[in-house]
Amino acid sequence: MASALIPPQPPGPTVGRFPIAGLVRRARRIVRLSQQQMARFAKVAPSTIGRVEAGSLTPSLAVLERLLGAAGLYLVVVDQEGRVVLPMADREDVHDGADRRYPSHLDTILDPEPGEWWGDIYGLTSPPETYHRSSADREARRRRSQWEVRVAQHRGVPPPPPVDVYY
């Protein structure tokens, strides 16, 4: 009974839940291109178009982008609500001493205040930038920030405890 609620997985390679073959056929239909014409625009062999549309070839991401691009289409990343997810900006001025990026999942702190750097408790000189290493600290800060931003939603709810964990 539960299997009746789950839509069947389309045959062949997919992008998310969409069959690549169907996406490429739809792209060709939008601009009314033959396989030969699309191949010329996308700079691939005509047999590549036929094999992708037949589901016997899974194109690389670069080739899929060129195939869809021939029809003026492009790939995007969306969240579960369908909102476009933009990439993180790469700041060249924020790298550690070994010229590595800070971990993407951590919030970078520029010009840390006393107590915001984990090395403060050891008397280490504060760097020009750092991040909160403690997941408990990050989560406490996130809860406090959400409470402060969503005032109407939290009206009458006491604030989360102040954040005082630094390491």
PyRosetta script that sets phi, psi and omega in degrees:
from pyrosetta import init, pose_from_sequence

init()
pose = pose_from_sequence("MASALIPPQPPGPTVGRFPIAGLVRRARRIVRLSQQQMARFAKVAPSTIGRVEAGSLTPSLAVLERLLGAAGLYLVVVDQEGRVVLPMADREDVHDGADRRYPSHLDTILDPEPGEWWGDIYGLTSPPETYHRSSADREARRRRSQWEVRVAQHRGVPPPPPVDVYY")
pose.set_psi(1, -41.5)
pose.set_omega(1, -178.4)
pose.set_phi(2, -66.3)
pose.set_psi(2, -30.9)
pose.set_omega(2, -179.5)
pose.set_phi(3, -66.9)
pose.set_psi(3, -22.0)
pose.set_omega(3, 177.8)
pose.set_phi(4, -69.7)
pose.set_psi(4, -23.9)
pose.set_omega(4, -179.3)
pose.set_phi(5, -82.8)
pose.set_psi(5, -23.0)
pose.set_omega(5, -177.3)
pose.set_phi(6, -93.6)
pose.set_psi(6, 122.1)
pose.set_omega(6, 179.7)
pose.set_phi(7, -65.3)
pose.set_psi(7, 145.8)
pose.set_omega(7, -178.8)
pose.set_phi(8, -67.0)
pose.set_psi(8, 146.9)
pose.set_omega(8, 176.8)
pose.set_phi(9, -71.3)
pose.set_psi(9, 129.3)
pose.set_omega(9, 179.6)
pose.set_phi(10, -64.2)
pose.set_psi(10, 151.0)
pose.set_omega(10, 179.1)
pose.set_phi(11, -71.4)
pose.set_psi(11, 151.6)
pose.set_omega(11, 176.7)
pose.set_phi(12, 82.0)
pose.set_psi(12, -179.4)
pose.set_omega(12, -178.1)
pose.set_phi(13, -66.4)
pose.set_psi(13, 147.9)
pose.set_omega(13, -177.4)
pose.set_phi(14, -131.2)
pose.set_psi(14, 161.4)
pose.set_omega(14, 166.9)
pose.set_phi(15, -114.9)
pose.set_psi(15, 107.6)
pose.set_omega(15, -171.7)
pose.set_phi(16, 64.5)
pose.set_psi(16, -125.0)
pose.set_omega(16, 179.0)
pose.set_phi(17, -101.8)
pose.set_psi(17, 8.8)
pose.set_omega(17, -177.8)
pose.set_phi(18, -101.8)
pose.set_psi(18, 131.5)
pose.set_omega(18, 179.2)
pose.set_phi(19, -70.2)
pose.set_psi(19, 131.5)
pose.set_omega(19, 180.0)
pose.set_phi(20, -60.1)
pose.set_psi(20, -41.3)
pose.set_omega(20, -179.7)
pose.set_phi(21, -56.4)
pose.set_psi(21, -44.8)
pose.set_omega(21, -179.7)
pose.set_phi(22, -68.0)
pose.set_psi(22, -35.4)
pose.set_omega(22, 177.8)
pose.set_phi(23, -66.2)
pose.set_psi(23, -41.8)
pose.set_omega(23, -179.8)
pose.set_phi(24, -69.2)
pose.set_psi(24, -41.2)
pose.set_omega(24, 176.7)
pose.set_phi(25, -61.5)
pose.set_psi(25, -42.4)
pose.set_omega(25, 179.1)
pose.set_phi(26, -62.8)
pose.set_psi(26, -41.3)
pose.set_omega(26, 179.0)
pose.set_phi(27, -61.0)
pose.set_psi(27, -43.8)
pose.set_omega(27, 178.9)
pose.set_phi(28, -63.5)
pose.set_psi(28, -39.2)
pose.set_omega(28, -179.3)
pose.set_phi(29, -66.7)
pose.set_psi(29, -40.0)
pose.set_omega(29, -178.3)
pose.set_phi(30, -56.3)
pose.set_psi(30, -44.8)
pose.set_omega(30, -176.6)
pose.set_phi(31, -102.6)
pose.set_psi(31, 5.6)
pose.set_omega(31, 176.9)
pose.set_phi(32, 52.4)
pose.set_psi(32, 54.7)
pose.set_omega(32, 177.8)
pose.set_phi(33, -107.4)
pose.set_psi(33, 142.7)
pose.set_omega(33, 171.2)
pose.set_phi(34, -75.5)
pose.set_psi(34, 168.9)
pose.set_omega(34, 176.4)
pose.set_phi(35, -60.5)
pose.set_psi(35, -39.3)
pose.set_omega(35, 179.4)
pose.set_phi(36, -62.1)
pose.set_psi(36, -45.1)
pose.set_omega(36, -179.0)
pose.set_phi(37, -66.4)
pose.set_psi(37, -44.1)
pose.set_omega(37, 179.7)
pose.set_phi(38, -62.9)
pose.set_psi(38, -40.1)
pose.set_omega(38, 179.5)
pose.set_phi(39, -59.6)
pose.set_psi(39, -40.8)
pose.set_omega(39, 179.2)
pose.set_phi(40, -63.7)
pose.set_psi(40, -46.7)
pose.set_omega(40, 179.4)
pose.set_phi(41, -62.8)
pose.set_psi(41, -41.4)
pose.set_omega(41, -175.7)
pose.set_phi(42, -85.2)
pose.set_psi(42, -5.8)
pose.set_omega(42, 180.0)
pose.set_phi(43, 60.0)
pose.set_psi(43, 47.9)
pose.set_omega(43, 174.4)
pose.set_phi(44, -131.7)
pose.set_psi(44, 167.5)
pose.set_omega(44, 177.0)
pose.set_phi(45, -71.1)
pose.set_psi(45, 143.6)
pose.set_omega(45, 177.7)
pose.set_phi(46, -56.5)
pose.set_psi(46, -33.2)
pose.set_omega(46, 179.2)
pose.set_phi(47, -64.5)
pose.set_psi(47, -27.0)
pose.set_omega(47, 177.8)
pose.set_phi(48, -63.1)
pose.set_psi(48, -43.4)
pose.set_omega(48, 178.9)
pose.set_phi(49, -60.7)
pose.set_psi(49, -47.6)
pose.set_omega(49, -179.4)
pose.set_phi(50, -60.9)
pose.set_psi(50, -43.2)
pose.set_omega(50, -178.7)
pose.set_phi(51, -69.5)
pose.set_psi(51, -37.9)
pose.set_omega(51, 177.4)
pose.set_phi(52, -64.4)
pose.set_psi(52, -46.0)
pose.set_omega(52, -178.9)
pose.set_phi(53, -67.1)
pose.set_psi(53, -27.2)
pose.set_omega(53, 177.3)
pose.set_phi(54, -81.1)
pose.set_psi(54, -12.4)
pose.set_omega(54, -179.0)
pose.set_phi(55, 83.7)
pose.set_psi(55, 8.8)
pose.set_omega(55, -179.1)
pose.set_phi(56, -93.1)
pose.set_psi(56, -4.2)
pose.set_omega(56, 178.5)
pose.set_phi(57, -135.9)
pose.set_psi(57, 128.1)
pose.set_omega(57, 173.1)
pose.set_phi(58, -96.3)
pose.set_psi(58, 112.7)
pose.set_omega(58, -177.8)
pose.set_phi(59, -72.5)
pose.set_psi(59, 154.0)
pose.set_omega(59, 172.7)
pose.set_phi(60, -67.0)
pose.set_psi(60, 165.2)
pose.set_omega(60, 178.8)
pose.set_phi(61, -59.5)
pose.set_psi(61, -41.1)
pose.set_omega(61, -179.9)
pose.set_phi(62, -62.0)
pose.set_psi(62, -43.2)
pose.set_omega(62, 180.0)
pose.set_phi(63, -67.9)
pose.set_psi(63, -43.0)
pose.set_omega(63, 178.7)
pose.set_phi(64, -60.0)
pose.set_psi(64, -41.6)
pose.set_omega(64, 178.0)
pose.set_phi(65, -62.2)
pose.set_psi(65, -40.1)
pose.set_omega(65, 179.0)
pose.set_phi(66, -67.8)
pose.set_psi(66, -39.9)
pose.set_omega(66, 178.9)
pose.set_phi(67, -63.0)
pose.set_psi(67, -48.3)
pose.set_omega(67, 179.4)
pose.set_phi(68, -68.5)
pose.set_psi(68, -36.2)
pose.set_omega(68, 179.2)
pose.set_phi(69, -62.7)
pose.set_psi(69, -28.7)
pose.set_omega(69, 177.2)
pose.set_phi(70, -61.7)
pose.set_psi(70, -23.0)
pose.set_omega(70, 178.6)
pose.set_phi(71, -103.6)
pose.set_psi(71, 10.2)
pose.set_omega(71, -179.9)
pose.set_phi(72, 76.8)
pose.set_psi(72, 19.2)
pose.set_omega(72, 179.6)
pose.set_phi(73, -106.0)
pose.set_psi(73, 158.4)
pose.set_omega(73, 176.3)
pose.set_phi(74, -145.9)
pose.set_psi(74, 157.6)
pose.set_omega(74, -179.9)
pose.set_phi(75, -86.8)
pose.set_psi(75, 143.2)
pose.set_omega(75, 174.1)
pose.set_phi(76, -135.5)
pose.set_psi(76, 162.7)
pose.set_omega(76, 174.9)
pose.set_phi(77, -105.2)
pose.set_psi(77, 129.5)
pose.set_omega(77, 179.1)
pose.set_phi(78, -124.9)
pose.set_psi(78, 153.4)
pose.set_omega(78, 176.4)
pose.set_phi(79, -86.0)
pose.set_psi(79, -173.8)
pose.set_omega(79, -174.9)
pose.set_phi(80, -65.9)
pose.set_psi(80, -21.3)
pose.set_omega(80, 177.7)
pose.set_phi(81, -91.7)
pose.set_psi(81, 1.7)
pose.set_omega(81, 178.6)
pose.set_phi(82, 86.7)
pose.set_psi(82, 9.3)
pose.set_omega(82, 178.2)
pose.set_phi(83, -82.6)
pose.set_psi(83, 138.3)
pose.set_omega(83, -179.8)
pose.set_phi(84, -67.3)
pose.set_psi(84, 133.0)
pose.set_omega(84, 177.8)
pose.set_phi(85, -98.2)
pose.set_psi(85, 119.0)
pose.set_omega(85, 179.9)
pose.set_phi(86, -88.6)
pose.set_psi(86, 149.2)
pose.set_omega(86, 179.5)
pose.set_phi(87, -71.4)
pose.set_psi(87, 156.5)
pose.set_omega(87, 175.1)
pose.set_phi(88, -70.7)
pose.set_psi(88, 142.8)
pose.set_omega(88, 175.8)
pose.set_phi(89, -72.9)
pose.set_psi(89, 146.6)
pose.set_omega(89, 177.7)
pose.set_phi(90, -103.9)
pose.set_psi(90, 111.0)
pose.set_omega(90, -179.9)
pose.set_phi(91, -94.0)
pose.set_psi(91, 115.6)
pose.set_omega(91, -179.3)
pose.set_phi(92, -70.1)
pose.set_psi(92, -20.8)
pose.set_omega(92, -177.2)
pose.set_phi(93, -87.9)
pose.set_psi(93, 1.5)
pose.set_omega(93, -179.1)
pose.set_phi(94, -122.5)
pose.set_psi(94, 86.7)
pose.set_omega(94, 176.1)
pose.set_phi(95, -136.2)
pose.set_psi(95, 157.0)
pose.set_omega(95, 179.0)
pose.set_phi(96, -78.1)
pose.set_psi(96, -177.1)
pose.set_omega(96, -176.3)
pose.set_phi(97, -60.8)
pose.set_psi(97, -23.3)
pose.set_omega(97, 178.6)
pose.set_phi(98, -96.7)
pose.set_psi(98, 15.1)
pose.set_omega(98, 178.5)
pose.set_phi(99, 63.6)
pose.set_psi(99, 32.0)
pose.set_omega(99, 175.2)
pose.set_phi(100, -100.1)
pose.set_psi(100, 151.7)
pose.set_omega(100, 173.5)
pose.set_phi(101, -71.4)
pose.set_psi(101, 151.2)
pose.set_omega(101, 172.4)
pose.set_phi(102, -72.7)
pose.set_psi(102, 155.2)
pose.set_omega(102, -178.7)
pose.set_phi(103, -55.9)
pose.set_psi(103, 133.5)
pose.set_omega(103, -176.0)
pose.set_phi(104, -64.1)
pose.set_psi(104, -27.7)
pose.set_omega(104, -176.9)
pose.set_phi(105, -82.4)
pose.set_psi(105, -3.2)
pose.set_omega(105, -179.4)
pose.set_phi(106, -108.4)
pose.set_psi(106, 147.9)
pose.set_omega(106, 177.3)
pose.set_phi(107, -81.4)
pose.set_psi(107, 122.8)
pose.set_omega(107, 179.1)
pose.set_phi(108, -78.3)
pose.set_psi(108, 137.7)
pose.set_omega(108, 177.8)
pose.set_phi(109, -109.8)
pose.set_psi(109, 115.8)
pose.set_omega(109, 176.2)
pose.set_phi(110, -89.1)
pose.set_psi(110, 137.4)
pose.set_omega(110, -178.8)
pose.set_phi(111, 48.1)
pose.set_psi(111, 67.4)
pose.set_omega(111, -175.5)
pose.set_phi(112, -61.3)
pose.set_psi(112, 139.4)
pose.set_omega(112, 174.5)
pose.set_phi(113, -76.5)
pose.set_psi(113, 160.6)
pose.set_omega(113, 175.8)
pose.set_phi(114, -55.6)
pose.set_psi(114, 130.9)
pose.set_omega(114, -179.4)
pose.set_phi(115, 95.1)
pose.set_psi(115, -11.7)
pose.set_omega(115, -179.8)
pose.set_phi(116, -89.4)
pose.set_psi(116, -7.8)
pose.set_omega(116, -179.5)
pose.set_phi(117, -110.8)
pose.set_psi(117, 135.2)
pose.set_omega(117, -176.3)
pose.set_phi(118, -61.9)
pose.set_psi(118, -25.0)
pose.set_omega(118, -179.0)
pose.set_phi(119, -79.3)
pose.set_psi(119, -7.4)
pose.set_omega(119, 179.5)
pose.set_phi(120, -58.9)
pose.set_psi(120, -37.5)
pose.set_omega(120, -177.1)
pose.set_phi(121, -68.8)
pose.set_psi(121, -15.6)
pose.set_omega(121, 178.3)
pose.set_phi(122, -102.9)
pose.set_psi(122, 2.3)
pose.set_omega(122, -180.0)
pose.set_phi(123, 75.6)
pose.set_psi(123, 20.0)
pose.set_omega(123, 179.5)
pose.set_phi(124, -78.7)
pose.set_psi(124, 147.6)
pose.set_omega(124, 179.3)
pose.set_phi(125, -65.1)
pose.set_psi(125, 134.3)
pose.set_omega(125, -177.4)
pose.set_phi(126, -70.6)
pose.set_psi(126, 131.3)
pose.set_omega(126, 178.6)
pose.set_phi(127, -78.1)
pose.set_psi(127, 169.5)
pose.set_omega(127, 178.7)
pose.set_phi(128, -66.8)
pose.set_psi(128, -24.0)
pose.set_omega(128, 175.4)
pose.set_phi(129, -151.5)
pose.set_psi(129, 155.8)
pose.set_omega(129, 179.9)
pose.set_phi(130, -158.4)
pose.set_psi(130, -163.9)
pose.set_omega(130, 176.9)
pose.set_phi(131, -154.6)
pose.set_psi(131, 161.8)
pose.set_omega(131, 177.5)
pose.set_phi(132, -78.8)
pose.set_psi(132, 117.6)
pose.set_omega(132, -178.4)
pose.set_phi(133, -82.1)
pose.set_psi(133, -25.6)
pose.set_omega(133, -176.2)
pose.set_phi(134, -81.7)
pose.set_psi(134, 121.9)
pose.set_omega(134, 178.6)
pose.set_phi(135, -66.2)
pose.set_psi(135, -32.9)
pose.set_omega(135, 177.8)
pose.set_phi(136, -63.6)
pose.set_psi(136, -41.5)
pose.set_omega(136, 178.6)
pose.set_phi(137, -64.7)
pose.set_psi(137, -46.0)
pose.set_omega(137, -180.0)
pose.set_phi(138, -60.8)
pose.set_psi(138, -43.8)
pose.set_omega(138, -179.4)
pose.set_phi(139, -65.9)
pose.set_psi(139, -40.0)
pose.set_omega(139, 177.8)
pose.set_phi(140, -62.8)
pose.set_psi(140, -43.3)
pose.set_omega(140, 177.7)
pose.set_phi(141, -63.3)
pose.set_psi(141, -41.2)
pose.set_omega(141, 179.7)
pose.set_phi(142, -64.0)
pose.set_psi(142, -44.6)
pose.set_omega(142, 178.3)
pose.set_phi(143, -60.8)
pose.set_psi(143, -43.9)
pose.set_omega(143, -180.0)
pose.set_phi(144, -63.5)
pose.set_psi(144, -43.9)
pose.set_omega(144, -179.9)
pose.set_phi(145, -63.1)
pose.set_psi(145, -44.2)
pose.set_omega(145, 179.3)
pose.set_phi(146, -63.1)
pose.set_psi(146, -38.9)
pose.set_omega(146, 179.3)
pose.set_phi(147, -64.3)
pose.set_psi(147, -42.7)
pose.set_omega(147, -178.5)
pose.set_phi(148, -68.3)
pose.set_psi(148, -36.6)
pose.set_omega(148, -177.0)
pose.set_phi(149, -77.6)
pose.set_psi(149, -37.2)
pose.set_omega(149, -175.8)
pose.set_phi(150, -99.9)
pose.set_psi(150, 60.6)
pose.set_omega(150, -175.6)
pose.set_phi(151, -59.3)
pose.set_psi(151, -48.3)
pose.set_omega(151, -177.1)
pose.set_phi(152, -60.8)
pose.set_psi(152, -40.0)
pose.set_omega(152, -179.1)
pose.set_phi(153, -67.3)
pose.set_psi(153, -31.0)
pose.set_omega(153, -176.2)
pose.set_phi(154, -106.8)
pose.set_psi(154, 18.0)
pose.set_omega(154, 179.4)
pose.set_phi(155, -58.9)
pose.set_psi(155, 127.8)
pose.set_omega(155, -179.9)
pose.set_phi(156, 85.6)
pose.set_psi(156, -3.5)
pose.set_omega(156, 179.0)
pose.set_phi(157, -99.3)
pose.set_psi(157, 128.8)
pose.set_omega(157, 179.9)
pose.set_phi(158, -64.0)
pose.set_psi(158, 149.1)
pose.set_omega(158, -179.1)
pose.set_phi(159, -67.9)
pose.set_psi(159, 156.7)
pose.set_omega(159, 173.9)
pose.set_phi(160, -63.3)
pose.set_psi(160, 159.9)
pose.set_omega(160, -179.8)
pose.set_phi(161, -61.8)
pose.set_psi(161, 151.9)
pose.set_omega(161, 178.2)
pose.set_phi(162, -61.3)
pose.set_psi(162, 150.9)
pose.set_omega(162, -178.0)
pose.set_phi(163, -87.1)
pose.set_psi(163, 121.4)
pose.set_omega(163, 178.7)
pose.set_phi(164, -137.4)
pose.set_psi(164, 16.1)
pose.set_omega(164, 179.2)
pose.set_phi(165, -96.0)
pose.set_psi(165, 118.9)
pose.set_omega(165, 179.4)
pose.set_phi(166, -133.1)
pose.set_psi(166, 104.3)
pose.set_omega(166, 170.8)
pose.set_phi(167, -169.2)
pose.dump_pdb("model.pdb")
